[in-house]
């Protein structure tokens, strides 16, 4: 493991606020099939959360390809899923999300592309997950956001591996493809270690 990447500990950490393990906030949004999906639908599943938008010209396509890679590597596990929240709900209707899922060859029945009220989505991103998302007419696509993946365990807790100092890394970089290894800033891909950590959680529930 490179010195720039988090260490591969056996146990994954909990993300804590005021020394209390952080759980996914309650949410309820429509998915690409116009079905109401809530956080309770993910109970008993290990899943990845991301924030994106279908017309994104920059990082979202790479993030979606990385999630498809995870989907394809985890086909043997029925209790793996993904929750992808659009940050452009005015444009991203269930119909558009359905087309987006088809274009990326999404087959996991527990991968839901979710849309709803703008305020609720931004509250979930910025306050619920502390994953930055905002409208910005000065950037390509009109929206900006962190390209992070959050890892959620079967009980709804946010989990991650530790860094070299023994602190949870909190989120995994989702913007660097597994085939790229490193971006122009010297940041290493973390999809491979996310895959390892998903498997740890899945196997702990077998």
Protein Blocks (a to p, Z undefined) as FASTA:
>chain_A
ZZkbccddfbdcdddeehiacdddddddddfkopacdfklmgoiacddddddfklcklmm
mmmmmmmmmmmmmmmpmkbccddddfblmlmgfklmmmmmmmnopabfkbccddddfklm
mmmmmmmnopacdddfkbghhiacdfbdcdddfkopacddddfkopaehiacfkbcfklo
pafkopacfklmmmmmmmmmmmmmZZ
